[in-house]
Amino acid sequence: MNFTIYSSDIFTCDPSRPRAEAIAVRDGKIAAVGTNAQVRNACAPAGPVLELPGRLITPGFTDSHTHFNRLGQSLGWVSLKGLSSIAECREKIRSAVSQTPPGQWIVGMGWNHNQWTDNREPDRSDLDDITPDHPVMMVRACCHSIWVNTRALDVAGLTAASPEPPGGKIDREPGSGHPTGLIREARNLIQDHIPAPALEARKAALLSAQEEALRLGFTGVHTMESLAEWEAAAALEKEGRLKMRLYHLFQGDELDAVARRGITPGSGSDRLWFGHAKLFADGSMGAKTALMHDPYEDDPTDFGIPFLEPAVLDERVAYACSLGWSVAIHAIGDKAVTHSLDAIARARKTGPGRLPDRIEHIQVCRPDDVRRFNDLGVVASVQPVFVPTDWPAAQRLWGQRCINGYAWKTILDAGIGTQFGSDCPIEPIDFRFGLHAAVTRQTVDGDPEGGWYPDQRLTLAQGIHGFTVQPALTSGRGALLGTLTPGKWADMTVLRHNLFDLGPDEWLSTEAEMTIVQGEIVFQQR
């Protein structure tokens, strides 16, 4: 598609020309960027001419950490996000029961006991009386713990005699040893008994997620999902219905199955491609399964849970690297970060991979380990949007260690490649919230005053860079995406108002006016 945009504020993310007012697109690529006069002189007229004064145009935003198909699925689940008590959760679940045939599963997510007035975690007794005829699974906000009813435990065959799952924990009632209904880091014990959605349902979920992402101005995502979700994306691409770019990270325990499908690192297409394998080193802070060097503040015996013991993590990372994959390791606690860097260092003794390895989340990190990121060329893949939700619990559970928590400025100042994401559906897939959190380190209501550890606040330009330039580099598309530079693909986000002229609180009401992928306007605000 051919068109030219004039009279806008164009934030190119290209250091050779950071700002411009006009951009020409020819055959899906950027043909010229500059002043109105420069672009008129550089390109012969072709296609529509758009005068867009007052808008901000950036490289297309990419969410670098999503579970994209699950986002689409979750739009039909019970949402417990933001509720303040078990009673409120029960009312939402009770409403779902009234609309669900007996015997069918009821699935929801978003509960966070750290935000409840009950001052306790839930158990099966909080569900059983309102869900006698339905198995129920409610996923915690972090997705690392689940809350289920007795019917679900029965379907899964979990009893007092059930062994502890590797890397996980079944909470048990004192005396009897019967599961309480709270399961940590072992969602598969229940999930495996929920009928898997058919291909058409997975495609529908992906289309729902795509519609939401395009509406919000995203031109691409990095999604961490299984072969089954890849099948849905591949089918949509074949049908011509994949309108945005998906960089798909496969699960580390699926790599042999991935190879049998003929998928290799670096393969794929312009819209759907591959290069990283996803592994886990620990759990989450809110569920107290993030692995720490020192114990949690409220329990001197609790250091969190290693999802994989160090020797096993080393083995999995080495195997992925031997097959040509780079790795993306989930590591929230400081000891999990250390283990992840250790594993990467051992696997990369002969040199780096084709793409940079990455560590996801890094919610607390020792200063010595920050330096190791640069030494190893590891990308920090972080989620600024976590701070507004997490900071009160982090303060309570980690205490003075929070000085090294969510330390994005420290990471950036060290010269480490840093990219931003949402971890949707844990948090909304909305870069406005991510930018607001990165720049203010506050909730949208302004808490805490002045920002939580305000010395770690970023600039708006740094925030945009984290959603554009680095995701392209990490996924091997830096020569084609990430900046508005002549010769690159014309992926752009057009915002109705110029964020640089507004305060952070005003960003939240600024909508994407157009989302453009390879010169095609795939979303336009009416």
C-alpha positions in Angstrom: 0.0 0.0 0.0 1.2 3.5 -0.8 0.4 6.7 1.2 2.0 9.7 2.7 1.5 11.3 6.1 2.2 15.0 6.7 2.2 17.5 9.6 2.5 15.0 12.4 5.0 14.6 15.2 6.9 11.5 14.2 9.1 9.9 16.9 11.2 7.6 14.8 13.4 5.9 17.5 16.2 6.3 14.9 19.1 8.2 16.5 20.2 9.6 13.1 16.8 11.4 12.8 14.9 11.2 16.1 12.0 13.4 15.1 10.2 14.2 11.8 6.9 15.6 10.5 6.3 13.5 7.4 6.6 9.9 6.3 6.1 8.2 2.9 5.1 4.6 2.5 5.6 2.7 -0.8 4.9 -1.0 -1.3 4.6 -1.6 2.4 8.0 -0.1 3.2 9.1 3.3 4.5 10.3 5.3 1.5 11.2 8.6 3.1 11.1 10.4 6.5 11.7 14.0 7.2 10.2 17.4 7.1 7.1 18.0 4.9 9.3 19.5 2.2 11.9 16.8 2.3 9.4 14.0 1.9 7.6 15.9 -1.0 10.9 16.2 -2.8 12.0 12.6 -2.1 8.9 10.8 -3.3 6.6 11.2 -6.3 2.9 11.3 -5.3 1.3 7.9 -4.8 -1.8 6.9 -2.9 -3.7 8.9 -0.3 -2.2 11.9 1.4 -3.0 12.2 5.1 -2.7 15.4 7.0 -2.5 14.5 10.7 -1.6 17.5 12.8 -1.5 17.0 16.5 -0.9 13.2 16.3 2.1 11.3 17.5 3.4 8.6 15.2 5.8 5.9 16.5 7.2 2.7 15.3 4.6 0.0 15.8 4.3 -1.0 19.4 5.2 -4.6 20.3 4.3 -6.3 23.5 7.4 -8.4 24.2 5.8 -10.8 26.8 2.3 -12.2 26.2 0.3 -15.3 26.3 -1.7 -14.2 23.4 -4.1 -17.1 22.7 -4.8 -17.3 26.5 -5.7 -13.6 26.3 -8.4 -14.4 23.8 -9.6 -17.3 25.9 -9.7 -15.3 29.0 -12.1 -12.7 27.6 -14.7 -15.4 28.1 -13.5 -16.4 31.6 -14.7 -15.2 35.0 -12.6 -12.1 35.9 -11.7 -11.7 39.5 -9.2 -8.9 38.9 -9.4 -6.0 41.2 -11.8 -7.6 43.7 -11.3 -6.8 47.3 -12.6 -9.9 49.1 -13.5 -13.6 48.9 -17.1 -12.6 49.1 -16.8 -10.5 46.0 -15.1 -13.4 44.2 -17.9 -15.7 45.3 -20.5 -13.4 43.8 -18.8 -13.3 40.4 -18.4 -17.1 40.4 -22.0 -17.6 41.5 -23.1 -15.5 38.5 -21.1 -17.8 36.2 -22.7 -20.9 37.8 -26.1 -19.6 36.9 -25.1 -19.4 33.2 -23.2 -22.7 32.9 -24.7 -26.1 32.4 -24.0 -28.6 35.3 -20.9 -30.6 34.8 -19.1 -28.1 32.7 -15.9 -26.5 34.0 -15.9 -22.9 35.2 -12.6 -21.2 34.7 -11.6 -17.7 35.9 -8.5 -15.7 36.7 -7.2 -12.6 38.4 -7.7 -13.1 42.1 -5.0 -11.6 44.3 -5.3 -12.3 48.1 -2.7 -9.5 48.7 -5.5 -7.1 47.7 -8.2 -8.7 49.8 -9.6 -7.5 53.2 -9.8 -11.2 54.3 -6.1 -11.4 55.2 -5.9 -15.0 54.0 -5.6 -17.2 51.0 -8.7 -19.0 49.7 -9.5 -22.7 49.9 -12.0 -25.2 48.5 -14.6 -24.4 51.2 -14.9 -20.9 49.8 -16.2 -22.5 46.5 -17.9 -25.8 47.4 -21.3 -24.5 48.6 -21.8 -22.3 45.5 -20.4 -24.8 42.9 -21.7 -28.3 43.9 -22.3 -29.3 40.3 -19.3 -27.7 38.5 -15.6 -28.3 38.7 -14.0 -24.9 39.2 -10.5 -23.6 38.6 -9.7 -20.0 39.5 -6.2 -18.9 38.4 -4.3 -16.4 40.6 -3.4 -13.0 39.1 0.2 -14.2 38.6 -0.9 -17.5 36.9 1.4 -19.5 39.3 -1.3 -20.7 41.7 -4.8 -22.0 41.3 -7.8 -22.2 43.6 -10.1 -25.1 43.0 -13.2 -26.7 44.5 -13.6 -30.3 45.8 -15.3 -31.3 42.5 -12.2 -30.3 40.6 -9.9 -32.2 43.0 -12.1 -35.3 42.5 -12.0 -35.0 38.7 -8.2 -34.8 38.9 -7.9 -37.6 41.4 -6.0 -35.5 43.9 -6.2 -36.9 47.5 -4.2 -36.9 50.7 -2.2 -39.7 49.1 -1.2 -37.7 46.0 2.6 -37.0 45.9 4.0 -33.4 45.7 4.4 -32.4 42.1 8.0 -31.7 40.9 8.7 -27.9 41.3 5.3 -27.3 42.8 3.2 -27.7 46.0 -0.2 -28.9 47.0 -1.4 -27.0 50.1 -2.8 -29.6 52.5 -5.1 -29.5 55.5 -3.4 -30.2 58.9 -4.0 -33.7 60.1 -5.8 -35.2 57.2 -3.3 -34.1 54.5 -6.2 -33.6 52.1 -5.7 -30.8 49.5 -7.1 -27.5 50.6 -7.8 -26.5 47.0 -4.8 -24.2 46.7 -2.1 -25.6 44.3 1.2 -23.7 43.6 3.3 -24.1 40.5 1.5 -27.2 39.3 -1.5 -25.9 37.4 -1.2 -28.9 35.0 -2.6 -31.2 37.8 -6.0 -29.6 37.1 -5.6 -28.1 33.7 -4.9 -31.5 32.1 -8.4 -32.6 33.0 -10.1 -29.6 31.4 -11.1 -30.4 27.8 -8.6 -28.7 25.4 -10.2 -26.3 23.0 -10.5 -27.5 19.4 -8.5 -25.8 16.6 -11.5 -23.6 15.6 -11.9 -22.4 19.2 -8.2 -21.6 19.4 -8.4 -19.7 16.2 -11.4 -17.7 17.5 -9.5 -16.9 20.7 -6.5 -15.7 18.7 -8.7 -13.5 16.5 -10.3 -12.0 19.7 -6.8 -11.2 21.1 -5.7 -9.8 17.7 -8.7 -7.5 17.5 -8.0 -6.2 21.0 -4.3 -5.7 20.4 -4.8 -3.9 17.0 -7.4 -1.6 18.6 -4.9 -0.6 21.2 -2.1 0.2 18.7 0.0 -3.0 18.8 1.5 -4.2 15.5 3.1 -7.2 17.1 3.6 -9.4 20.1 6.0 -12.0 21.5 3.8 -14.8 22.6 4.9 -17.7 24.9 2.7 -20.6 24.2 2.6 -24.2 23.0 2.5 -26.0 19.7 -1.3 -26.1 19.9 -1.4 -22.3 20.0 1.1 -22.1 17.1 -1.2 -24.3 15.1 -4.0 -21.8 15.4 -1.7 -18.9 14.4 -0.3 -20.9 11.4 -3.9 -21.7 10.3 -4.9 -18.0 10.5 -1.8 -16.9 8.6 -2.6 -19.5 5.8 -6.1 -18.1 5.6 -4.8 -14.5 5.4 -6.4 -13.5 8.7 -3.2 -12.9 10.7 -3.0 -9.1 10.5 -0.2 -8.5 13.0 3.2 -10.0 13.7 3.6 -12.9 16.2 7.0 -13.9 17.4 6.3 -17.3 19.0 8.4 -18.7 21.8 7.9 -22.4 22.3 7.9 -24.2 25.7 11.3 -25.7 26.5 9.8 -29.2 27.1 8.3 -29.2 23.6 11.4 -28.8 21.5 11.6 -32.3 20.3 7.9 -32.2 19.2 8.6 -28.8 17.6 11.5 -30.3 15.6 9.3 -33.2 14.4 7.0 -30.5 12.9 9.9 -29.2 10.9 10.1 -26.0 12.9 13.7 -24.7 13.3 15.2 -21.7 15.1 15.0 -18.7 12.7 12.3 -20.3 10.5 8.9 -18.8 9.9 7.6 -15.9 7.9 7.2 -12.1 8.0 4.1 -12.5 10.3 5.0 -15.7 12.3 8.5 -16.7 13.3 10.6 -18.4 15.9 13.9 -18.3 17.7 13.6 -18.7 21.5 12.6 -21.5 23.9 10.8 -20.6 27.1 12.0 -22.1 30.5 11.1 -21.4 34.1 13.5 -20.9 37.0 10.9 -20.0 39.7 7.3 -18.9 40.4 5.9 -15.5 41.4 6.4 -13.0 44.2 2.7 -12.7 45.2 2.4 -16.5 45.6 5.7 -16.6 47.5 7.2 -19.0 45.0 9.8 -16.6 43.5 13.2 -18.0 44.5 15.2 -15.8 46.8 18.8 -15.8 48.1 17.4 -14.7 51.5 14.1 -15.6 53.1 10.8 -13.7 52.7 10.4 -11.1 55.4 7.3 -12.8 57.0 8.8 -16.3 57.2 12.5 -17.0 57.9 12.1 -20.5 56.6 10.6 -19.6 53.2 13.0 -18.9 50.3 10.4 -19.6 47.5 10.4 -22.6 45.1 12.9 -23.4 42.3 10.7 -24.5 39.4 13.7 -26.4 38.1 16.7 -27.3 40.3 19.9 -25.6 39.1 21.3 -28.8 37.6 18.1 -29.5 35.6 17.9 -25.8 34.5 21.5 -26.1 33.3 20.6 -29.3 31.3 17.5 -27.8 29.7 19.3 -24.5 28.7 22.2 -26.5 27.3 19.9 -28.7 25.3 17.9 -25.8 23.8 21.1 -24.1 22.9 22.5 -27.2 21.3 19.5 -27.3 19.0 20.1 -23.7 17.9 17.5 -22.1 20.1 18.1 -19.0 22.3 16.5 -19.1 25.7 13.9 -17.0 27.5 14.0 -17.8 31.2 11.3 -16.8 33.6 13.1 -15.5 36.7 11.4 -13.3 39.3 13.4 -13.8 42.5 17.0 -12.7 42.8 18.3 -16.3 43.2 16.3 -17.4 40.2 18.0 -14.6 38.2 21.4 -15.9 39.4 20.6 -19.4 38.5 19.4 -18.3 35.0 22.6 -16.3 34.3 24.7 -19.2 35.6 22.9 -21.6 33.2 23.3 -19.3 30.2 27.0 -18.7 31.0 27.6 -22.4 31.0 25.7 -23.1 27.8 27.3 -20.2 26.0 31.0 -21.0 26.7 31.7 -21.3 23.0 29.9 -18.1 22.1 26.5 -16.4 21.9 23.5 -17.8 20.0 22.0 -16.4 16.8 19.6 -14.3 18.9 20.3 -12.8 22.4 19.2 -14.9 25.3 16.6 -13.2 27.5 15.4 -13.3 31.1 11.8 -12.5 31.8 10.5 -10.4 34.7 13.7 -9.8 36.8 11.6 -8.3 39.6 14.5 -8.2 42.0 18.2 -8.6 41.0 21.4 -8.3 42.9 23.8 -5.6 41.6 26.5 -8.1 40.8 24.1 -9.9 38.5 23.1 -6.7 36.7 26.7 -6.5 35.5 26.5 -10.1 34.2 23.6 -9.3 31.8 26.0 -7.2 29.8 28.9 -9.7 30.0 26.6 -12.4 28.6 24.6 -10.2 26.2 21.3 -11.1 27.9 18.2 -9.0 27.3 16.1 -7.9 30.2 12.5 -8.5 29.3 10.5 -6.7 32.0 6.9 -5.6 32.7 6.6 -2.1 34.2 2.9 -2.5 34.5 3.5 -4.9 37.4 4.7 -2.2 39.8 1.3 -0.6 40.5 -0.1 -4.0 41.4 3.0 -5.4 43.1 4.6 -2.7 45.1 2.7 -3.1 48.4 3.3 -6.9 48.5 6.9 -6.5 47.4 7.5 -4.0 50.3 6.0 -6.5 52.8 7.7 -9.6 51.4 11.1 -8.3 50.3 11.7 -5.3 52.6 15.0 -3.5 52.0 15.7 -5.7 49.0 13.2 -3.6 47.1 15.9 -1.1 46.5 17.0 -3.6 43.8 13.4 -4.3 42.8 11.9 -3.5 39.3 15.1 -1.5 38.8 14.7 -0.6 35.1 16.8 2.6 35.2 19.7 0.7 36.8 19.4 -1.9 34.1 19.2 0.6 31.3 22.0 2.7 32.7 24.2 -0.4 32.6 23.7 -0.6 28.9 21.5 -3.7 28.9 19.0 -4.2 26.1 15.6 -3.8 27.8 12.2 -4.5 26.4 8.7 -4.1 27.8 5.6 -6.2 27.9 2.4 -6.8 29.8 2.4 -10.6 30.5 -1.2 -10.4 29.4 -3.7 -11.7 30.4 -2.1 -11.2 33.8 -2.2 -7.5 33.1 -4.0 -5.7 30.3 -2.3 -5.6 26.9 -2.2 -1.8 26.9 1.1 0.1 26.5 -0.5 3.2 28.0 -0.5 1.5 31.4 3.1 0.2 30.8 4.3 3.7 29.9 2.5 5.3 32.8 4.1 2.8 35.3 7.5 3.1 33.8 7.5 6.9 34.0 5.7 7.4 37.3 6.1 4.1 39.3 2.6 4.8 40.6 -0.9 3.4 40.3 -3.3 5.4 38.1 -4.6 6.9 41.4 -1.2 8.3 42.2 0.0 5.8 44.9 2.5 6.0 46.4 3.1 9.7 46.3 6.1 10.6 44.3 6.5 7.1 43.0 7.8 3.8 44.4 11.6 4.1 44.5 11.3 7.2 42.2 15.0 7.1 41.3 14.1 4.2 39.0 11.6 6.2 36.9 12.2 6.3 33.2 11.6 8.9 30.5 8.8 8.6 28.0 11.3 8.2 25.2 12.9 5.2 27.1 9.5 3.7 27.5 8.6 3.9 23.8 12.0 2.4 23.0 11.3 -0.6 25.2 8.1 -1.3 23.3 9.6 -0.8 19.8 13.3 -1.0 19.2 14.4 -3.7 21.6 11.6 -6.2 20.8 12.6 -6.0 17.1 16.3 -6.6 17.9 15.6 -9.5 20.3 13.5 -11.3 17.8 16.0 -10.9 15.0 14.0 -8.3 13.1 16.1 -5.2 13.9 16.9 -4.6 10.3 13.3 -4.5 9.3 11.3 -3.3 12.3 11.6 -1.1 15.5 12.5 2.3 14.0 10.9 4.5 11.3 13.8 4.4 8.9 13.7 4.3 5.1 13.8 0.7 3.8 12.2 -0.8 6.9 8.7 -2.3 7.0 6.0 0.3 7.5 4.7 -0.8 10.9 3.4 2.3 12.8 1.2 3.3 15.6 -0.7 6.6 15.2 -1.9 8.1 18.5 -4.7 10.7 18.5 -2.7 13.0 20.8 1.0 13.7 21.3 2.1 12.0 24.5 5.1 14.3 24.7 2.7 17.3 25.1 0.7 15.6 27.9 1.2 14.5 31.5 1.3 10.8 32.3 -2.2 10.7 33.6 -3.5 12.1 30.3 -1.8 9.3 28.4 -4.4 6.8 29.6 -7.2 8.5 27.7 -5.2 8.9 24.5 -6.4 6.3 21.9 -4.7 4.7 19.0 -6.2 6.4 15.9 -4.5 4.0 13.4 -2.5 0.8 13.5 -0.5 0.1 10.4 1.3 -3.2 9.6 3.5 -3.3 6.5 1.7 -0.3 5.0 -1.8 -1.7 5.6 -4.1 0.2 7.9 -5.3 -2.8 9.9 -7.2 -0.7 12.5 -8.7 2.8 12.2 -10.6 4.6 14.9 -14.0 5.8 13.5 
